[in-house]
Amino acid sequence: TLGTDIVPSTAIAGQNQTVTAGALTLSTAPSPTDSILIKGAAGANVTSFNFAAGSGSSVRVTNISVTGGISGTDDNTYGAAGVADTSAALSDVVLTAKLMDGVTQVGLTKTFVSGVATFDSLNWVINASQTKKLDLVISTNSAATLTSGEDWMRFSIETSGVSAVDNDGNTISGGN
């Protein structure tokens, strides 16, 4: 009988459960700053990005596409396919590119093809609520022909160029 055999006779509230999704936020790291490279430079850290995992889950990054552009003038116009104006092609100037998490290389060394270096088959983990800095390190060609002695390069990562999954293997959308 309710109230005598089953006590209490009212509903018992369970614990609250919060449902959240894995998230990943990208931003430009404050260092390194703008710099000058000499042709033939090896292992030059040219830019860095912060990857921040949300509080819901650790994040495993599986693919990163880095876009590069080069220009013969310092006017912030960097061409599609890695070339603009009359500058050299990015692939003629940058011989190799690699991603570094501190002293650990993430993935294989790549080259730029049509202005993009795709780092795939990665297994780079960012713990929940943590931020990791990822450096883009390049080596340049000492025999590259530059426009009037100098060219300007810029590198970026679009959110659509990053693939990641949460602890359960769920895809984290490119907008995060």
Rosetta constraint file for C-alpha pairs under 8 A:
AtomPair CA 1 CA 5 HARMONIC 4.93 0.50
AtomPair CA 1 CA 6 HARMONIC 6.50 0.50
AtomPair CA 2 CA 6 HARMONIC 5.13 0.50
AtomPair CA 2 CA 7 HARMONIC 7.09 0.50
AtomPair CA 2 CA 9 HARMONIC 5.79 0.50
AtomPair CA 3 CA 7 HARMONIC 5.29 0.50
AtomPair CA 3 CA 8 HARMONIC 6.01 0.50
AtomPair CA 3 CA 9 HARMONIC 4.80 0.50
AtomPair CA 20 CA 56 HARMONIC 5.58 0.50
AtomPair CA 21 CA 56 HARMONIC 5.71 0.50
AtomPair CA 21 CA 57 HARMONIC 7.24 0.50
AtomPair CA 22 CA 53 HARMONIC 7.41 0.50
AtomPair CA 22 CA 54 HARMONIC 6.02 0.50
AtomPair CA 22 CA 55 HARMONIC 7.42 0.50
AtomPair CA 22 CA 56 HARMONIC 5.18 0.50
AtomPair CA 22 CA 57 HARMONIC 5.02 0.50
AtomPair CA 22 CA 58 HARMONIC 7.12 0.50
AtomPair CA 22 CA 59 HARMONIC 6.96 0.50
AtomPair CA 22 CA 165 HARMONIC 7.74 0.50
AtomPair CA 22 CA 166 HARMONIC 5.41 0.50
AtomPair CA 22 CA 172 HARMONIC 6.37 0.50
AtomPair CA 23 CA 53 HARMONIC 5.69 0.50
AtomPair CA 23 CA 54 HARMONIC 4.69 0.50
AtomPair CA 23 CA 55 HARMONIC 7.78 0.50
AtomPair CA 23 CA 56 HARMONIC 7.31 0.50
AtomPair CA 23 CA 57 HARMONIC 7.54 0.50
AtomPair CA 23 CA 59 HARMONIC 7.50 0.50
AtomPair CA 23 CA 166 HARMONIC 7.90 0.50
AtomPair CA 23 CA 172 HARMONIC 6.27 0.50
AtomPair CA 23 CA 173 HARMONIC 8.00 0.50
AtomPair CA 23 CA 176 HARMONIC 5.71 0.50
AtomPair CA 24 CA 51 HARMONIC 6.70 0.50
AtomPair CA 24 CA 52 HARMONIC 5.56 0.50
AtomPair CA 24 CA 53 HARMONIC 4.67 0.50
AtomPair CA 24 CA 54 HARMONIC 5.98 0.50
AtomPair CA 24 CA 59 HARMONIC 7.22 0.50
AtomPair CA 24 CA 172 HARMONIC 7.32 0.50
AtomPair CA 24 CA 176 HARMONIC 5.17 0.50
AtomPair CA 25 CA 50 HARMONIC 7.97 0.50
AtomPair CA 25 CA 51 HARMONIC 5.78 0.50
AtomPair CA 25 CA 52 HARMONIC 5.07 0.50
AtomPair CA 25 CA 53 HARMONIC 6.57 0.50
AtomPair CA 25 CA 54 HARMONIC 7.71 0.50
AtomPair CA 25 CA 176 HARMONIC 5.50 0.50
AtomPair CA 26 CA 49 HARMONIC 6.80 0.50
AtomPair CA 26 CA 50 HARMONIC 5.61 0.50
AtomPair CA 26 CA 51 HARMONIC 4.79 0.50
AtomPair CA 26 CA 52 HARMONIC 6.45 0.50
AtomPair CA 26 CA 159 HARMONIC 7.41 0.50
AtomPair CA 27 CA 49 HARMONIC 5.64 0.50
AtomPair CA 27 CA 50 HARMONIC 5.15 0.50
AtomPair CA 27 CA 51 HARMONIC 6.80 0.50
AtomPair CA 28 CA 48 HARMONIC 6.23 0.50
AtomPair CA 28 CA 49 HARMONIC 4.49 0.50
AtomPair CA 28 CA 50 HARMONIC 5.95 0.50
AtomPair CA 29 CA 47 HARMONIC 7.72 0.50
AtomPair CA 29 CA 48 HARMONIC 5.23 0.50
AtomPair CA 29 CA 49 HARMONIC 4.79 0.50
AtomPair CA 29 CA 50 HARMONIC 5.43 0.50
AtomPair CA 29 CA 133 HARMONIC 7.05 0.50
AtomPair CA 30 CA 48 HARMONIC 7.71 0.50
AtomPair CA 31 CA 47 HARMONIC 7.15 0.50
AtomPair CA 31 CA 48 HARMONIC 6.59 0.50
AtomPair CA 32 CA 45 HARMONIC 7.13 0.50
AtomPair CA 32 CA 46 HARMONIC 6.75 0.50
AtomPair CA 32 CA 47 HARMONIC 5.84 0.50
AtomPair CA 32 CA 48 HARMONIC 6.73 0.50
AtomPair CA 33 CA 47 HARMONIC 7.54 0.50
AtomPair CA 34 CA 46 HARMONIC 7.89 0.50
AtomPair CA 35 CA 46 HARMONIC 7.67 0.50
AtomPair CA 37 CA 41 HARMONIC 6.59 0.50
AtomPair CA 37 CA 44 HARMONIC 7.73 0.50
AtomPair CA 38 CA 140 HARMONIC 7.97 0.50
AtomPair CA 39 CA 93 HARMONIC 7.87 0.50
AtomPair CA 39 CA 140 HARMONIC 5.70 0.50
AtomPair CA 39 CA 141 HARMONIC 5.79 0.50
AtomPair CA 39 CA 142 HARMONIC 4.51 0.50
AtomPair CA 39 CA 143 HARMONIC 7.40 0.50
AtomPair CA 39 CA 144 HARMONIC 7.22 0.50
AtomPair CA 40 CA 139 HARMONIC 6.84 0.50
AtomPair CA 40 CA 140 HARMONIC 4.86 0.50
AtomPair CA 40 CA 141 HARMONIC 4.86 0.50
AtomPair CA 40 CA 142 HARMONIC 3.81 0.50
AtomPair CA 40 CA 143 HARMONIC 7.60 0.50
AtomPair CA 41 CA 138 HARMONIC 8.00 0.50
AtomPair CA 41 CA 139 HARMONIC 5.47 0.50
AtomPair CA 41 CA 140 HARMONIC 5.27 0.50
AtomPair CA 41 CA 141 HARMONIC 7.51 0.50
AtomPair CA 41 CA 142 HARMONIC 7.55 0.50
AtomPair CA 42 CA 138 HARMONIC 6.66 0.50
AtomPair CA 42 CA 139 HARMONIC 4.24 0.50
AtomPair CA 42 CA 140 HARMONIC 6.47 0.50
AtomPair CA 43 CA 137 HARMONIC 5.54 0.50
AtomPair CA 43 CA 138 HARMONIC 5.41 0.50
AtomPair CA 43 CA 139 HARMONIC 5.41 0.50
AtomPair CA 44 CA 137 HARMONIC 5.18 0.50
AtomPair CA 44 CA 138 HARMONIC 5.27 0.50
AtomPair CA 44 CA 139 HARMONIC 6.31 0.50
AtomPair CA 45 CA 135 HARMONIC 6.40 0.50
AtomPair CA 45 CA 136 HARMONIC 5.76 0.50
AtomPair CA 45 CA 137 HARMONIC 4.29 0.50
AtomPair CA 45 CA 138 HARMONIC 6.56 0.50
AtomPair CA 46 CA 135 HARMONIC 7.63 0.50
AtomPair CA 46 CA 136 HARMONIC 5.98 0.50
AtomPair CA 46 CA 137 HARMONIC 6.00 0.50
AtomPair CA 46 CA 138 HARMONIC 7.03 0.50
AtomPair CA 47 CA 135 HARMONIC 6.00 0.50
AtomPair CA 47 CA 136 HARMONIC 5.48 0.50
AtomPair CA 47 CA 137 HARMONIC 7.59 0.50
AtomPair CA 47 CA 155 HARMONIC 7.17 0.50
AtomPair CA 48 CA 133 HARMONIC 6.55 0.50
AtomPair CA 48 CA 134 HARMONIC 5.48 0.50
AtomPair CA 48 CA 135 HARMONIC 4.24 0.50
AtomPair CA 48 CA 136 HARMONIC 5.92 0.50
AtomPair CA 49 CA 133 HARMONIC 5.61 0.50
AtomPair CA 49 CA 134 HARMONIC 5.27 0.50
AtomPair CA 49 CA 135 HARMONIC 6.50 0.50
AtomPair CA 50 CA 131 HARMONIC 6.42 0.50
AtomPair CA 50 CA 132 HARMONIC 5.66 0.50
AtomPair CA 50 CA 133 HARMONIC 4.49 0.50
AtomPair CA 50 CA 134 HARMONIC 6.32 0.50
AtomPair CA 51 CA 126 HARMONIC 7.72 0.50
AtomPair CA 51 CA 131 HARMONIC 5.49 0.50
AtomPair CA 51 CA 132 HARMONIC 5.34 0.50
AtomPair CA 51 CA 133 HARMONIC 6.31 0.50
AtomPair CA 51 CA 134 HARMONIC 7.46 0.50
AtomPair CA 52 CA 126 HARMONIC 7.31 0.50
AtomPair CA 52 CA 129 HARMONIC 6.98 0.50
AtomPair CA 52 CA 130 HARMONIC 5.75 0.50
AtomPair CA 52 CA 131 HARMONIC 4.12 0.50
AtomPair CA 52 CA 132 HARMONIC 6.46 0.50
AtomPair CA 53 CA 57 HARMONIC 7.32 0.50
AtomPair CA 53 CA 58 HARMONIC 6.26 0.50
AtomPair CA 53 CA 59 HARMONIC 6.07 0.50
AtomPair CA 53 CA 126 HARMONIC 6.10 0.50
AtomPair CA 53 CA 127 HARMONIC 6.51 0.50
AtomPair CA 53 CA 128 HARMONIC 5.24 0.50
AtomPair CA 53 CA 129 HARMONIC 5.34 0.50
AtomPair CA 53 CA 130 HARMONIC 5.67 0.50
AtomPair CA 53 CA 131 HARMONIC 6.39 0.50
AtomPair CA 54 CA 58 HARMONIC 7.48 0.50
AtomPair CA 54 CA 128 HARMONIC 5.66 0.50
AtomPair CA 54 CA 129 HARMONIC 5.09 0.50
AtomPair CA 54 CA 130 HARMONIC 7.56 0.50
AtomPair CA 55 CA 128 HARMONIC 4.96 0.50
AtomPair CA 55 CA 129 HARMONIC 4.52 0.50
AtomPair CA 56 CA 128 HARMONIC 6.41 0.50
AtomPair CA 56 CA 129 HARMONIC 7.82 0.50
AtomPair CA 57 CA 127 HARMONIC 7.23 0.50
AtomPair CA 57 CA 128 HARMONIC 4.88 0.50
AtomPair CA 57 CA 129 HARMONIC 7.93 0.50
AtomPair CA 57 CA 166 HARMONIC 5.90 0.50
AtomPair CA 57 CA 167 HARMONIC 5.98 0.50
AtomPair CA 58 CA 125 HARMONIC 7.00 0.50
AtomPair CA 58 CA 126 HARMONIC 5.68 0.50
AtomPair CA 58 CA 127 HARMONIC 4.23 0.50
AtomPair CA 58 CA 128 HARMONIC 4.07 0.50
AtomPair CA 58 CA 129 HARMONIC 7.68 0.50
AtomPair CA 58 CA 166 HARMONIC 5.94 0.50
AtomPair CA 58 CA 167 HARMONIC 5.95 0.50
AtomPair CA 59 CA 125 HARMONIC 5.63 0.50
AtomPair CA 59 CA 126 HARMONIC 5.21 0.50
AtomPair CA 59 CA 127 HARMONIC 6.39 0.50
AtomPair CA 59 CA 128 HARMONIC 6.99 0.50
AtomPair CA 59 CA 164 HARMONIC 6.49 0.50
AtomPair CA 59 CA 165 HARMONIC 5.75 0.50
AtomPair CA 59 CA 166 HARMONIC 4.77 0.50
AtomPair CA 59 CA 167 HARMONIC 6.63 0.50
AtomPair CA 60 CA 123 HARMONIC 6.10 0.50
AtomPair CA 60 CA 124 HARMONIC 5.47 0.50
AtomPair CA 60 CA 125 HARMONIC 4.38 0.50
AtomPair CA 60 CA 126 HARMONIC 6.41 0.50
AtomPair CA 60 CA 164 HARMONIC 5.44 0.50
AtomPair CA 60 CA 165 HARMONIC 5.35 0.50
AtomPair CA 60 CA 166 HARMONIC 6.31 0.50
AtomPair CA 60 CA 167 HARMONIC 7.69 0.50
AtomPair CA 61 CA 122 HARMONIC 6.39 0.50
AtomPair CA 61 CA 123 HARMONIC 6.06 0.50
AtomPair CA 61 CA 124 HARMONIC 5.17 0.50
AtomPair CA 61 CA 125 HARMONIC 6.28 0.50
AtomPair CA 61 CA 126 HARMONIC 7.93 0.50
AtomPair CA 61 CA 162 HARMONIC 7.32 0.50
AtomPair CA 61 CA 163 HARMONIC 5.94 0.50
AtomPair CA 61 CA 164 HARMONIC 4.20 0.50
AtomPair CA 61 CA 165 HARMONIC 6.61 0.50
AtomPair CA 62 CA 120 HARMONIC 6.25 0.50
AtomPair CA 62 CA 121 HARMONIC 5.61 0.50
AtomPair CA 62 CA 122 HARMONIC 4.29 0.50
AtomPair CA 62 CA 123 HARMONIC 5.54 0.50
AtomPair CA 62 CA 124 HARMONIC 6.83 0.50
AtomPair CA 62 CA 162 HARMONIC 7.67 0.50
AtomPair CA 62 CA 163 HARMONIC 5.52 0.50
AtomPair CA 62 CA 164 HARMONIC 5.46 0.50
AtomPair CA 62 CA 165 HARMONIC 7.68 0.50
AtomPair CA 63 CA 118 HARMONIC 7.34 0.50
AtomPair CA 63 CA 119 HARMONIC 5.69 0.50
AtomPair CA 63 CA 120 HARMONIC 4.44 0.50
AtomPair CA 63 CA 121 HARMONIC 6.31 0.50
AtomPair CA 63 CA 122 HARMONIC 5.86 0.50
AtomPair CA 63 CA 161 HARMONIC 7.45 0.50
AtomPair CA 63 CA 162 HARMONIC 5.48 0.50
AtomPair CA 63 CA 163 HARMONIC 4.93 0.50
AtomPair CA 63 CA 164 HARMONIC 7.10 0.50
AtomPair CA 64 CA 118 HARMONIC 6.00 0.50
AtomPair CA 64 CA 119 HARMONIC 5.16 0.50
AtomPair CA 64 CA 120 HARMONIC 6.48 0.50
AtomPair CA 64 CA 157 HARMONIC 7.61 0.50
AtomPair CA 64 CA 161 HARMONIC 5.60 0.50
AtomPair CA 64 CA 162 HARMONIC 4.60 0.50
AtomPair CA 64 CA 163 HARMONIC 6.65 0.50
AtomPair CA 65 CA 116 HARMONIC 6.49 0.50
AtomPair CA 65 CA 117 HARMONIC 5.71 0.50
AtomPair CA 65 CA 118 HARMONIC 4.31 0.50
AtomPair CA 65 CA 119 HARMONIC 6.02 0.50
AtomPair CA 65 CA 157 HARMONIC 6.45 0.50
AtomPair CA 65 CA 158 HARMONIC 7.73 0.50
AtomPair CA 65 CA 161 HARMONIC 4.83 0.50
AtomPair CA 65 CA 162 HARMONIC 6.48 0.50
AtomPair CA 66 CA 116 HARMONIC 5.61 0.50
AtomPair CA 66 CA 117 HARMONIC 5.23 0.50
AtomPair CA 66 CA 118 HARMONIC 6.36 0.50
AtomPair CA 66 CA 119 HARMONIC 7.96 0.50
AtomPair CA 66 CA 155 HARMONIC 6.71 0.50
AtomPair CA 66 CA 156 HARMONIC 5.78 0.50
AtomPair CA 66 CA 157 HARMONIC 5.02 0.50
AtomPair CA 66 CA 158 HARMONIC 7.70 0.50
AtomPair CA 66 CA 161 HARMONIC 7.33 0.50
AtomPair CA 67 CA 82 HARMONIC 7.86 0.50
AtomPair CA 67 CA 115 HARMONIC 5.69 0.50
AtomPair CA 67 CA 116 HARMONIC 4.53 0.50
AtomPair CA 67 CA 117 HARMONIC 6.56 0.50
AtomPair CA 67 CA 155 HARMONIC 5.60 0.50
AtomPair CA 67 CA 156 HARMONIC 5.26 0.50
AtomPair CA 67 CA 157 HARMONIC 6.16 0.50
AtomPair CA 67 CA 158 HARMONIC 7.90 0.50
AtomPair CA 68 CA 82 HARMONIC 5.67 0.50
AtomPair CA 68 CA 90 HARMONIC 7.15 0.50
AtomPair CA 68 CA 112 HARMONIC 7.68 0.50
AtomPair CA 68 CA 115 HARMONIC 5.03 0.50
AtomPair CA 68 CA 116 HARMONIC 6.10 0.50
AtomPair CA 68 CA 117 HARMONIC 7.97 0.50
AtomPair CA 68 CA 153 HARMONIC 7.08 0.50
AtomPair CA 68 CA 154 HARMONIC 5.69 0.50
AtomPair CA 68 CA 155 HARMONIC 4.35 0.50
AtomPair CA 68 CA 156 HARMONIC 6.47 0.50
AtomPair CA 69 CA 78 HARMONIC 4.88 0.50
AtomPair CA 69 CA 79 HARMONIC 5.72 0.50
AtomPair CA 69 CA 80 HARMONIC 6.95 0.50
AtomPair CA 69 CA 81 HARMONIC 7.33 0.50
AtomPair CA 69 CA 82 HARMONIC 4.18 0.50
AtomPair CA 69 CA 83 HARMONIC 5.96 0.50
AtomPair CA 69 CA 84 HARMONIC 7.67 0.50
AtomPair CA 69 CA 90 HARMONIC 6.52 0.50
AtomPair CA 69 CA 115 HARMONIC 6.21 0.50
AtomPair CA 69 CA 153 HARMONIC 5.62 0.50
AtomPair CA 69 CA 154 HARMONIC 5.35 0.50
AtomPair CA 69 CA 155 HARMONIC 6.46 0.50
AtomPair CA 70 CA 78 HARMONIC 5.31 0.50
AtomPair CA 70 CA 79 HARMONIC 6.52 0.50
AtomPair CA 70 CA 82 HARMONIC 5.75 0.50
AtomPair CA 70 CA 83 HARMONIC 5.21 0.50
AtomPair CA 70 CA 84 HARMONIC 6.22 0.50
AtomPair CA 70 CA 87 HARMONIC 6.93 0.50
AtomPair CA 70 CA 88 HARMONIC 7.55 0.50
AtomPair CA 70 CA 89 HARMONIC 7.12 0.50
AtomPair CA 70 CA 90 HARMONIC 5.92 0.50
AtomPair CA 70 CA 151 HARMONIC 6.68 0.50
AtomPair CA 70 CA 152 HARMONIC 5.49 0.50
AtomPair CA 70 CA 153 HARMONIC 4.38 0.50
AtomPair CA 70 CA 154 HARMONIC 6.48 0.50
AtomPair CA 71 CA 76 HARMONIC 7.94 0.50
AtomPair CA 71 CA 77 HARMONIC 6.63 0.50
AtomPair CA 71 CA 78 HARMONIC 5.32 0.50
AtomPair CA 71 CA 79 HARMONIC 6.91 0.50
AtomPair CA 71 CA 83 HARMONIC 6.40 0.50
AtomPair CA 71 CA 84 HARMONIC 5.04 0.50
AtomPair CA 71 CA 85 HARMONIC 6.10 0.50
AtomPair CA 71 CA 86 HARMONIC 7.58 0.50
AtomPair CA 71 CA 87 HARMONIC 5.56 0.50
AtomPair CA 71 CA 151 HARMONIC 5.68 0.50
AtomPair CA 71 CA 152 HARMONIC 5.21 0.50
AtomPair CA 71 CA 153 HARMONIC 6.54 0.50
AtomPair CA 72 CA 84 HARMONIC 6.99 0.50
AtomPair CA 72 CA 85 HARMONIC 5.87 0.50
AtomPair CA 72 CA 86 HARMONIC 6.02 0.50
AtomPair CA 72 CA 87 HARMONIC 4.51 0.50
AtomPair CA 72 CA 88 HARMONIC 7.85 0.50
AtomPair CA 72 CA 146 HARMONIC 7.74 0.50
AtomPair CA 72 CA 147 HARMONIC 5.45 0.50
AtomPair CA 72 CA 148 HARMONIC 7.87 0.50
AtomPair CA 72 CA 150 HARMONIC 7.01 0.50
AtomPair CA 72 CA 151 HARMONIC 4.72 0.50
AtomPair CA 72 CA 152 HARMONIC 6.37 0.50
AtomPair CA 73 CA 77 HARMONIC 7.99 0.50
AtomPair CA 73 CA 85 HARMONIC 7.59 0.50
AtomPair CA 73 CA 151 HARMONIC 6.70 0.50
AtomPair CA 73 CA 152 HARMONIC 6.86 0.50
AtomPair CA 74 CA 151 HARMONIC 7.88 0.50
AtomPair CA 74 CA 152 HARMONIC 6.34 0.50
AtomPair CA 77 CA 84 HARMONIC 7.35 0.50
AtomPair CA 78 CA 82 HARMONIC 7.23 0.50
AtomPair CA 78 CA 83 HARMONIC 6.74 0.50
AtomPair CA 78 CA 84 HARMONIC 5.69 0.50
AtomPair CA 78 CA 153 HARMONIC 7.67 0.50
AtomPair CA 78 CA 154 HARMONIC 7.40 0.50
AtomPair CA 79 CA 83 HARMONIC 4.65 0.50
AtomPair CA 79 CA 84 HARMONIC 4.10 0.50
AtomPair CA 79 CA 85 HARMONIC 7.60 0.50
AtomPair CA 80 CA 84 HARMONIC 7.14 0.50
AtomPair CA 80 CA 114 HARMONIC 7.83 0.50
AtomPair CA 80 CA 115 HARMONIC 7.02 0.50
AtomPair CA 81 CA 113 HARMONIC 7.78 0.50
AtomPair CA 81 CA 114 HARMONIC 4.14 0.50
AtomPair CA 81 CA 115 HARMONIC 4.44 0.50
AtomPair CA 81 CA 116 HARMONIC 7.54 0.50
AtomPair CA 82 CA 89 HARMONIC 6.06 0.50
AtomPair CA 82 CA 90 HARMONIC 5.14 0.50
AtomPair CA 82 CA 91 HARMONIC 7.57 0.50
AtomPair CA 82 CA 114 HARMONIC 5.82 0.50
AtomPair CA 82 CA 115 HARMONIC 3.85 0.50
AtomPair CA 82 CA 116 HARMONIC 7.58 0.50
AtomPair CA 83 CA 87 HARMONIC 6.51 0.50
AtomPair CA 83 CA 88 HARMONIC 6.65 0.50
AtomPair CA 83 CA 89 HARMONIC 4.96 0.50
AtomPair CA 83 CA 90 HARMONIC 6.15 0.50
AtomPair CA 83 CA 115 HARMONIC 7.55 0.50
AtomPair CA 86 CA 147 HARMONIC 6.70 0.50
AtomPair CA 87 CA 146 HARMONIC 6.26 0.50
AtomPair CA 87 CA 147 HARMONIC 5.17 0.50
AtomPair CA 87 CA 151 HARMONIC 6.53 0.50
AtomPair CA 88 CA 92 HARMONIC 6.43 0.50
AtomPair CA 88 CA 93 HARMONIC 6.94 0.50
AtomPair CA 88 CA 144 HARMONIC 7.53 0.50
AtomPair CA 88 CA 145 HARMONIC 6.46 0.50
AtomPair CA 88 CA 146 HARMONIC 5.91 0.50
AtomPair CA 88 CA 147 HARMONIC 7.01 0.50
AtomPair CA 88 CA 151 HARMONIC 7.91 0.50
AtomPair CA 89 CA 93 HARMONIC 6.71 0.50
AtomPair CA 90 CA 94 HARMONIC 5.89 0.50
AtomPair CA 90 CA 112 HARMONIC 7.12 0.50
AtomPair CA 90 CA 115 HARMONIC 6.43 0.50
AtomPair CA 91 CA 95 HARMONIC 6.51 0.50
AtomPair CA 91 CA 111 HARMONIC 7.17 0.50
AtomPair CA 91 CA 112 HARMONIC 5.41 0.50
AtomPair CA 91 CA 113 HARMONIC 6.57 0.50
AtomPair CA 91 CA 114 HARMONIC 7.63 0.50
AtomPair CA 91 CA 115 HARMONIC 7.23 0.50
AtomPair CA 92 CA 141 HARMONIC 7.01 0.50
AtomPair CA 92 CA 144 HARMONIC 6.08 0.50
AtomPair CA 93 CA 140 HARMONIC 5.48 0.50
AtomPair CA 93 CA 141 HARMONIC 5.20 0.50
AtomPair CA 93 CA 144 HARMONIC 5.44 0.50
AtomPair CA 93 CA 145 HARMONIC 7.96 0.50
AtomPair CA 94 CA 111 HARMONIC 7.53 0.50
AtomPair CA 94 CA 112 HARMONIC 7.37 0.50
AtomPair CA 94 CA 138 HARMONIC 6.64 0.50
AtomPair CA 94 CA 139 HARMONIC 5.97 0.50
AtomPair CA 94 CA 140 HARMONIC 4.50 0.50
AtomPair CA 94 CA 141 HARMONIC 6.10 0.50
AtomPair CA 95 CA 111 HARMONIC 6.33 0.50
AtomPair CA 95 CA 112 HARMONIC 7.93 0.50
AtomPair CA 95 CA 138 HARMONIC 7.36 0.50
AtomPair CA 95 CA 139 HARMONIC 5.63 0.50
AtomPair CA 95 CA 140 HARMONIC 5.33 0.50
AtomPair CA 95 CA 141 HARMONIC 5.84 0.50
AtomPair CA 96 CA 109 HARMONIC 6.52 0.50
AtomPair CA 96 CA 110 HARMONIC 5.70 0.50
AtomPair CA 96 CA 111 HARMONIC 4.93 0.50
AtomPair CA 96 CA 112 HARMONIC 7.55 0.50
AtomPair CA 96 CA 138 HARMONIC 5.55 0.50
AtomPair CA 96 CA 139 HARMONIC 5.37 0.50
AtomPair CA 96 CA 140 HARMONIC 7.28 0.50
AtomPair CA 97 CA 109 HARMONIC 5.72 0.50
AtomPair CA 97 CA 110 HARMONIC 5.24 0.50
AtomPair CA 97 CA 111 HARMONIC 5.87 0.50
AtomPair CA 97 CA 112 HARMONIC 7.68 0.50
AtomPair CA 97 CA 117 HARMONIC 7.53 0.50
AtomPair CA 97 CA 136 HARMONIC 6.79 0.50
AtomPair CA 97 CA 137 HARMONIC 5.65 0.50
AtomPair CA 97 CA 138 HARMONIC 4.40 0.50
AtomPair CA 97 CA 139 HARMONIC 6.69 0.50
AtomPair CA 98 CA 105 HARMONIC 7.05 0.50
AtomPair CA 98 CA 106 HARMONIC 7.46 0.50
AtomPair CA 98 CA 107 HARMONIC 7.66 0.50
AtomPair CA 98 CA 108 HARMONIC 6.84 0.50
AtomPair CA 98 CA 109 HARMONIC 4.73 0.50
AtomPair CA 98 CA 110 HARMONIC 6.24 0.50
AtomPair CA 98 CA 136 HARMONIC 5.91 0.50
AtomPair CA 98 CA 137 HARMONIC 5.31 0.50
AtomPair CA 98 CA 138 HARMONIC 6.46 0.50
AtomPair CA 99 CA 105 HARMONIC 5.83 0.50
AtomPair CA 99 CA 106 HARMONIC 5.33 0.50
AtomPair CA 99 CA 107 HARMONIC 7.10 0.50
AtomPair CA 99 CA 109 HARMONIC 7.69 0.50
AtomPair CA 99 CA 134 HARMONIC 6.40 0.50
AtomPair CA 99 CA 135 HARMONIC 5.55 0.50
AtomPair CA 99 CA 136 HARMONIC 4.93 0.50
AtomPair CA 99 CA 137 HARMONIC 6.23 0.50
AtomPair CA 100 CA 104 HARMONIC 5.60 0.50
AtomPair CA 100 CA 105 HARMONIC 4.48 0.50
AtomPair CA 100 CA 106 HARMONIC 5.62 0.50
AtomPair CA 100 CA 134 HARMONIC 5.62 0.50
AtomPair CA 100 CA 135 HARMONIC 4.99 0.50
AtomPair CA 100 CA 136 HARMONIC 6.55 0.50
AtomPair CA 100 CA 137 HARMONIC 7.12 0.50
AtomPair CA 101 CA 105 HARMONIC 6.21 0.50
AtomPair CA 101 CA 106 HARMONIC 6.59 0.50
AtomPair CA 101 CA 132 HARMONIC 7.50 0.50
AtomPair CA 101 CA 133 HARMONIC 6.40 0.50
AtomPair CA 101 CA 134 HARMONIC 5.06 0.50
AtomPair CA 101 CA 135 HARMONIC 6.51 0.50
AtomPair CA 102 CA 133 HARMONIC 7.74 0.50
AtomPair CA 102 CA 134 HARMONIC 7.53 0.50
AtomPair CA 102 CA 135 HARMONIC 7.75 0.50
AtomPair CA 106 CA 122 HARMONIC 6.98 0.50
AtomPair CA 106 CA 124 HARMONIC 6.83 0.50
AtomPair CA 107 CA 119 HARMONIC 6.38 0.50
AtomPair CA 107 CA 120 HARMONIC 7.10 0.50
AtomPair CA 107 CA 121 HARMONIC 7.17 0.50
AtomPair CA 107 CA 122 HARMONIC 5.54 0.50
AtomPair CA 107 CA 123 HARMONIC 7.92 0.50
AtomPair CA 108 CA 119 HARMONIC 7.00 0.50
AtomPair CA 110 CA 117 HARMONIC 6.15 0.50
AtomPair CA 110 CA 118 HARMONIC 7.16 0.50
AtomPair CA 110 CA 119 HARMONIC 6.97 0.50
AtomPair CA 111 CA 117 HARMONIC 5.68 0.50
AtomPair CA 112 CA 116 HARMONIC 4.97 0.50
AtomPair CA 112 CA 117 HARMONIC 4.48 0.50
AtomPair CA 112 CA 118 HARMONIC 7.94 0.50
AtomPair CA 113 CA 117 HARMONIC 6.35 0.50
AtomPair CA 126 CA 130 HARMONIC 6.41 0.50
AtomPair CA 126 CA 131 HARMONIC 6.93 0.50
AtomPair CA 126 CA 132 HARMONIC 6.68 0.50
AtomPair CA 127 CA 131 HARMONIC 7.92 0.50
AtomPair CA 145 CA 149 HARMONIC 7.91 0.50
AtomPair CA 146 CA 150 HARMONIC 5.40 0.50
AtomPair CA 146 CA 151 HARMONIC 6.00 0.50
AtomPair CA 147 CA 151 HARMONIC 6.01 0.50
AtomPair CA 157 CA 161 HARMONIC 6.37 0.50
AtomPair CA 157 CA 162 HARMONIC 7.74 0.50
AtomPair CA 158 CA 162 HARMONIC 7.20 0.50
AtomPair CA 159 CA 174 HARMONIC 5.24 0.50
AtomPair CA 159 CA 175 HARMONIC 6.35 0.50
AtomPair CA 159 CA 176 HARMONIC 7.48 0.50
AtomPair CA 160 CA 174 HARMONIC 5.01 0.50
AtomPair CA 160 CA 175 HARMONIC 7.43 0.50
AtomPair CA 161 CA 174 HARMONIC 7.77 0.50
AtomPair CA 162 CA 174 HARMONIC 6.78 0.50
AtomPair CA 163 CA 171 HARMONIC 7.63 0.50
AtomPair CA 163 CA 172 HARMONIC 7.33 0.50
AtomPair CA 163 CA 173 HARMONIC 7.99 0.50
AtomPair CA 163 CA 174 HARMONIC 7.23 0.50
AtomPair CA 164 CA 171 HARMONIC 6.02 0.50
AtomPair CA 164 CA 172 HARMONIC 5.54 0.50
AtomPair CA 164 CA 173 HARMONIC 7.93 0.50
AtomPair CA 165 CA 169 HARMONIC 5.13 0.50
AtomPair CA 165 CA 170 HARMONIC 5.18 0.50
AtomPair CA 165 CA 171 HARMONIC 4.46 0.50
AtomPair CA 165 CA 172 HARMONIC 5.28 0.50
AtomPair CA 166 CA 170 HARMONIC 5.42 0.50
AtomPair CA 166 CA 171 HARMONIC 6.66 0.50
AtomPair CA 166 CA 172 HARMONIC 6.67 0.50
AtomPair CA 172 CA 176 HARMONIC 7.16 0.50
